[in-house]
Amino acid sequence: MSAFVHPDEIRSRFSAALSAMYRAEVPQYGDLLMLVADINAQALKADAGSADRLAASGELARLSEERHGAIRVGTADELATIARAFAVMGMEPVSYYNLAPAGVPVHSTAFRPVDPAALARNPFRVFTSLLRLELIEDEALRAEAAEALARRDIFTPGARELIETAEAAGGLDEAQADRFVSDLLETFRWHAQATVSAETYERLVAAHRLIADVVSFKGPHINHLTPRTLDIDAAQAAMPARGISPKETIEGPPARACPILLRQTSFKALQEAITFPGADGPTAGAHTARFGEIEQRGCALTPAGRALYDAALASKDFSALPDDWDALRRGDLAWFRYRATPEGLAARAETADLDALIAAGHVVAEPITYEDFLPVSAAGIFQSNLGSEARETAYAVDPAKADFEQALGRPVQDEMALYRAEQEASITATLKALGLTETV
């Protein structure tokens, strides 16, 4: 029996194949990758201490490979099947995001690795949104959209078969893994032929441009792939000189000495030629959906830290949120990963008090990178790339997490529980390495 390919390896192969495909489809994405590589090299050269910290924490090794993508699916079956496909690659659904209050008729989760070691190998994530058909007010149009979605299958027969094989056998061998990557790639490919008439497309656009994007095509084309930068302000400033038109503002927290959560910007969505089916043959049209995005990831905040951040976001005053690593740590406002230093391992520590151990140089605390997303920022990115027709008012709906999880076929994981587990595991391992036990 052939050995199974590790899910981390399958994820790495798929991420690389998807990036190559998207680069061929959207050449400006290649320009974005080169810009980010240049900005990151400059940032590392300018701050050797930061480079050392990134290397020590394992962040530097994954930086150039890091990507997050985004897709939008139309039905519960599509969402449940994509969840099964991502599971083959060691990716789990983390957190629930309701974007309807921001005027975007979807709710979402992020598929990503959840084990710190798997994240270090390849932190590929896909922000995956499910269209909320019930938010289409026109009943006839809602029925037409549902019918269009029911006619399509966004997965190849091979992809469906290999998902079932992986689930039944517990994994995929080399040949199966390569076929899986190739077949699943077809789900994310751009299709320039619409599956609905030009008239239906225009009615869907009038309801919401994102509804038209989800319903009108053979599959949920990847609408952006996002590299990670160490200096998003420098990247934003450098985009115009590279012939890239950035959105007006950076989404997320303001620039800080101690970066937190997630900051994002993008180049504006491209207008792409498409064709519509018609009784007298195909007719030409245009569609705007795919864009380029850059992100800068900071430290993950605890529930207390997030409460301060949310209050700061509402008031536009961030002064209450400390911009100092030690203050964030001591205030239990951010999550940290602890590890023993060579000096600590060589010494005979007599206390398990973390603050004392850090002060003595026996332990270091490294901020845990935020691996997830911000619903306000996601909605801002979506809206900035939906054209002048973007809806300004929110949908009057409550979060529908239970409905989403039913469609998904499994519960979403709690991001805070994951960060807490990582911090606690690091404390336990650090104290054990020092020959100490944790104080209660």
C-alpha atoms as one frame of an Amber mdcrd trajectory, in Angstrom:
protein
   0.000   0.000   0.000   1.343   3.426  -0.953   2.096   5.893   1.811  -0.270
   8.818   2.195   0.896  12.322   1.343   0.720  14.529   4.444  -2.207  16.997
   4.372   0.288  19.849   4.871   2.081  18.791   1.678  -1.180  18.577  -0.282
  -2.075  22.053   0.983   1.320  23.411  -0.089   0.967  21.892  -3.548  -2.541
  23.268  -3.963  -1.571  26.743  -2.733   1.344  26.877  -5.195  -0.799  25.604
  -8.091  -3.567  28.088  -7.306  -1.076  30.962  -7.134   0.414  29.991 -10.515
  -3.044  29.729 -12.094  -4.191  33.070 -10.690  -0.974  34.746 -11.817  -1.619
  33.520 -15.359  -5.235  34.715 -15.210  -4.544  38.078 -13.537  -1.038  39.305
 -14.501  -1.330  42.248 -12.105  -1.260  39.707  -9.261   2.310  38.932 -10.328
   3.141  42.642 -10.084   1.664  42.638  -6.585   3.841  39.672  -5.535   6.988
  41.454  -6.745   6.009  44.663  -4.959   5.393  42.822  -1.679   8.686  40.915
  -1.980  10.554  44.218  -2.458   8.769  45.911   0.474   9.444  42.929   2.750
  13.133  42.869   1.816  13.395  46.597   2.603  11.585  46.161   5.937  13.848
  43.302   7.015  16.981  45.232   6.014  15.830  48.317   7.921  15.037  46.429
  11.137  17.470  43.611  11.849  15.905  43.029  15.270  12.520  42.399  13.696
  14.108  39.995  11.224  15.706  38.071  14.102  12.403  37.900  15.998  10.549
  36.679  12.905  13.205  34.027  12.312  13.114  32.846  15.940   9.330  32.499
  15.915   9.210  30.697  12.561   7.340  33.576  10.890  10.149  34.446   8.484
  10.263  31.017   6.861   6.574  31.104   5.964   6.395  34.771   4.914   7.065
  34.408   1.199   4.728  31.404   0.878   1.830  32.920   2.812  -1.423  33.407
   0.899  -5.058  33.760   1.670  -7.712  33.381  -0.968 -11.417  34.107  -1.089
 -14.312  32.376  -2.802 -18.092  32.763  -2.692 -20.359  29.732  -3.060 -24.075
  29.639  -3.725 -25.570  26.570  -2.026 -25.321  24.486   1.114 -24.068  21.508
  -0.912 -21.281  23.620  -2.430 -20.249  24.840   1.022 -20.350  21.372   2.608
 -18.354  19.819  -0.248 -15.701  22.538  -0.249 -15.371  21.963   3.513 -14.682
  18.289   2.841 -12.139  19.205   0.150 -10.304  21.589   2.459 -10.263  18.903
   5.166  -8.188  16.720   2.818  -5.604  19.530   2.989  -5.731  19.830   6.780
  -7.883  22.981   6.787 -10.731  23.518   9.251 -13.477  26.164   9.357 -12.592
  28.805  11.952 -15.002  31.514  13.135 -18.307  32.766  11.756 -18.544  36.110
   9.983 -21.881  37.746   9.259 -21.397  40.415   6.591 -25.092  41.223   6.050
 -25.110  44.112   8.579 -22.498  45.787   6.357 -24.700  45.412   3.292 -23.068
  42.291   1.841 -25.563  39.377   1.494 -23.267  36.566   2.630 -22.030  34.859
   5.757 -18.637  33.266   5.920 -15.940  31.231   7.608 -12.200  30.904   7.055
 -10.727  27.497   6.267  -7.178  27.208   7.593  -4.785  24.920   9.468  -5.392
  25.060  13.212  -2.290  23.305  14.576   0.638  25.724  15.155   3.081  23.317
  13.463   0.816  23.056  10.405   0.490  26.845  10.273   4.283  27.111  10.347
   4.570  24.714   7.393   2.003  26.502   5.238  -0.662  28.891   6.589  -2.844
  28.877   3.435  -6.339  30.154   4.222  -9.501  30.563   2.155 -12.164  33.011
   3.304 -15.311  31.255   2.097 -18.672  32.998   1.840 -22.127  31.496   1.315
 -24.688  33.572  -0.559 -27.836  34.276   1.434 -30.515  33.859  -1.213 -33.209
  34.764   1.300 -31.902  38.336   1.200 -32.933  38.735  -2.459 -36.174  40.677
  -2.043 -37.597  39.917  -5.512 -39.178  36.449  -5.178 -39.059  35.725  -8.915
 -35.391  36.700  -9.110 -34.638  34.631  -5.996 -36.221  31.583  -7.641 -34.311
  32.227 -10.870 -31.034  32.485  -8.955 -31.756  29.269  -7.060 -32.512  27.489
 -10.343 -29.257  28.709 -11.914 -27.277  27.468  -8.916 -29.081  24.101  -8.933
 -28.045  23.522 -12.571 -24.326  23.698 -11.923 -21.774  21.433 -10.261 -18.671
  23.371  -9.239 -16.680  20.167  -8.664 -15.318  17.776 -11.255 -16.334  14.100
 -10.913 -12.674  13.377 -10.169 -12.565  15.857  -7.302 -15.713  14.394  -5.751
 -14.328  10.855  -6.109 -10.973  11.754  -4.537 -12.635  13.525  -1.604 -14.578
  10.325  -0.938 -11.403   8.254  -1.349  -9.515  10.402   1.170 -12.361  10.153
   3.672 -12.727   6.370   3.294  -9.026   5.486   3.208  -7.743   8.171   5.565
  -5.623   9.962   2.987  -4.307  10.101  -0.587  -1.200   8.562  -2.129   1.174
  10.496  -4.406  -0.726   9.947  -7.648  -4.084  10.618  -5.998  -2.786  13.782
  -4.310  -1.550  15.178  -7.625  -4.889  14.402  -9.295  -6.759  15.935  -6.380
  -4.818  19.214  -6.705  -5.378  19.282 -10.462  -9.093  18.503 -10.241  -9.842
  20.817  -7.330  -8.071  23.644  -9.149 -10.910  23.580 -11.698 -13.349  24.739
  -9.007 -11.330  27.945  -8.600 -10.721  28.648 -12.294 -12.117  31.730 -14.061
 -14.858  31.109 -16.609 -15.581  33.946 -19.030 -18.863  32.392 -20.177 -21.861
  33.358 -18.046 -24.483  30.696 -17.350 -27.391  33.152 -17.264 -28.772  35.530
 -19.881 -27.617  39.139 -20.076 -31.078  40.219 -18.909 -30.953  37.969 -15.830
 -27.400  39.115 -15.102 -28.457  42.760 -15.111 -31.334  42.034 -12.736 -28.922
  40.193 -10.407 -26.491  43.135 -10.534 -29.352  45.480  -9.681 -30.117  43.365
  -6.596 -26.419  43.296  -5.609 -23.279  42.965  -7.713 -21.979  40.187  -5.454
 -25.164  38.147  -6.064 -24.476  38.384  -9.802 -20.885  37.253  -9.229 -21.958
  34.141  -7.300 -24.919  33.092  -9.443 -23.873  33.879 -13.020 -20.925  31.553
 -13.600 -19.965  27.891 -13.722 -17.946  28.058 -10.524 -16.747  30.244  -7.634
 -13.636  31.646  -9.312 -10.988  32.719  -6.835 -11.572  36.459  -6.531  -8.276
  37.327  -4.883  -5.076  35.803  -3.511  -3.390  37.824  -0.803   0.345  37.939
  -0.036   1.514  39.118   3.386   3.599  42.253   3.791   5.576  43.537   6.752
   4.746  47.183   5.938   1.334  47.745   4.386   1.668  51.543   4.477   4.808
  51.338   2.335   3.078  48.870   0.013   0.033  51.137  -0.359   2.276  54.113
  -1.158   4.311  52.126  -3.690   1.371  50.687  -5.651   0.714  53.632  -8.029
   4.332  53.727  -9.207   3.936  50.068 -10.239   0.829  50.893 -12.289  -1.473
  49.485  -9.586  -4.449  51.567  -8.454  -5.044  51.009  -4.711  -8.291  51.418
  -2.817  -8.491  54.741  -0.991  -7.927  53.540   2.575  -6.322  50.658   4.447
  -8.863  48.500   6.287  -8.295  47.580   9.926  -6.373  49.153  12.810  -4.202
  52.247  12.346  -0.434  51.930  11.961   1.165  51.030  15.313   4.577  50.252
  16.802   3.056  46.915  17.920   0.862  45.697  15.035  -2.385  44.002  16.012
  -4.940  41.881  14.185  -5.094  42.499  10.446  -4.660  45.403   8.035  -5.665
  45.028   4.381  -5.632  46.969   1.147  -6.293  46.011  -2.455  -6.119  47.133
  -6.051  -9.473  47.878  -7.569 -11.405  45.100  -9.261 -10.724  44.455 -12.920
 -13.385  44.761 -15.606 -13.203  41.506 -17.557 -14.809  40.490 -20.842 -17.490
  37.800 -20.616 -20.131  36.331 -22.919 -23.798  35.640 -22.234 -25.795  32.801
 -23.780 -28.633  33.857 -26.093 -31.123  32.441 -28.566 -29.096  33.900 -31.442
 -25.714  32.917 -30.034 -23.424  34.412 -27.373 -23.368  38.161 -26.744 -20.490
  40.180 -25.295 -20.525  41.790 -21.873 -18.277  42.696 -18.943 -18.011  41.661
 -15.300 -16.159  43.180 -12.355 -15.186  40.937  -9.463 -11.541  39.890  -9.195
  -9.019  42.105  -7.474  -5.634  42.050  -5.768  -5.212  42.310  -2.026  -2.284
  42.771   0.378  -2.402  42.127   4.116  -0.258  42.826   7.155  -0.822  40.530
  10.117  -0.251  41.596  13.700  -0.804  40.046  17.102  -3.967  38.143  18.044
  -5.951  39.897  20.771  -7.691  38.190  23.694 -11.435  38.748  24.253 -10.549
  41.678  26.524  -8.241  43.103  23.879 -10.872  42.663  21.172 -13.420  44.484
  23.328 -11.014  47.423  23.599 -10.356  47.272  19.858 -14.057  47.223  18.997
 -14.669  50.207  21.279 -11.733  52.028  19.687 -13.069  51.250  16.230 -16.452
  52.714  17.134 -14.990  55.862  18.688 -12.039  56.215  16.279  -9.871  56.664
  19.396  -7.253  53.934  19.883  -5.481  55.559  22.838  -6.978  53.088  25.344
  -5.331  50.138  23.573  -1.666  49.997  24.678   0.932  50.157  21.907   3.529
  48.284  23.916   4.128  44.509  23.911   4.738  44.225  27.643   1.619  46.246
  28.485  -0.465  44.119  26.107   0.901  40.948  27.706   0.600  42.042  31.333
  -2.913  43.306  30.701  -3.962  39.983  29.157  -4.972  41.930  26.049  -3.050
  39.829  23.515  -2.020  36.194  23.113   1.653  35.249  23.452   3.812  32.202
  22.820   6.428  31.582  25.526   9.758  29.797  25.169  12.831  29.241  27.299
  16.060  31.020  26.310  19.454  29.290  26.237  20.296  31.275  29.397  17.158
  29.995  31.061  17.915  26.403  30.103  21.442  26.759  31.496  20.330  28.380
  34.763  18.630  26.870  37.785  15.381  28.813  37.909  13.701  28.855  41.303
  10.369  30.383  40.371   7.616  29.506  37.919   6.446  33.121  37.784   6.516
  34.083  34.116   7.056  37.800  34.710  10.089  37.036  36.897  11.462  34.564
  34.375  11.084  37.109  31.565  12.743  39.823  33.663  15.656  37.450  34.341
  16.049  36.725  30.627  15.162  33.060  31.121  11.960  33.206  29.050  10.809
  35.255  26.064   7.210  36.015  25.105   6.499  36.309  21.383   3.171  37.698
  20.130   1.026  35.053  18.435   0.167  36.060  14.895  -3.497  36.715  14.160
  -4.498  34.025  11.659  -8.115  35.070  11.145 -10.221  37.921   9.744 -12.213
  41.007  10.700 -15.799  41.195   9.431 -15.787  44.991   9.138 -12.578  44.883
   7.091 -13.813  42.013   4.910 -16.996  43.930   4.156 -14.953  47.056   3.400
 -12.780  45.172   0.917 -15.842  43.565  -0.705 -17.693  46.875  -0.999 -14.711
  48.765  -2.401 -14.559  46.288  -5.273 -18.274  46.069  -6.091 -18.397  49.272
  -8.118 -20.549  52.347  -7.726 -23.623  50.165  -7.203 -22.361  49.033  -3.777
 -25.186  49.008  -1.272 -24.844  51.642   1.420 -27.464  50.284   3.840 -27.291
  47.152   5.931 -29.605  44.183   5.558 -31.966  44.022   8.525 -31.076  40.488
   9.638 -29.661  38.814  12.699 -26.574  36.583  12.549 -27.494  33.138  11.262
 -24.610  31.069  12.615 -26.774  27.984  13.230 -28.050  28.075   9.637 -24.504
  28.473   8.343 -23.174  25.548  10.388 -26.069  23.377   9.218 -25.156  24.171
   5.604 -21.469  23.615   6.372 -22.176  20.220   7.890 -19.990  20.862  10.936
 -19.458  23.525  13.617 -16.936  26.291  13.078 -14.017  26.372  15.487 -13.611
  29.184  18.007 -10.543  31.250  17.154 -10.133  32.401  20.771 -10.057  28.802
  22.000  -7.302  28.045  19.480  -5.156  31.002  20.550  -5.723  30.213  24.231
  -4.686  26.588  23.692  -1.515  27.669  21.885  -0.547  30.090  24.652  -1.244
  27.579  27.426   0.643  24.786  25.638   3.667  27.059  25.243   3.628  27.937
  28.962   3.451  24.271  29.937   6.282  23.321  27.556   8.461  26.240  28.679
   8.139  25.495  32.385   8.778  21.813  31.760  11.936  22.668  29.798  13.096
  24.724  32.781  12.329  21.922  35.211   9.495  23.892  36.793   5.797  23.355
  37.329   3.158  25.942  36.685   1.860  27.874  39.683  -1.893  27.934  40.210
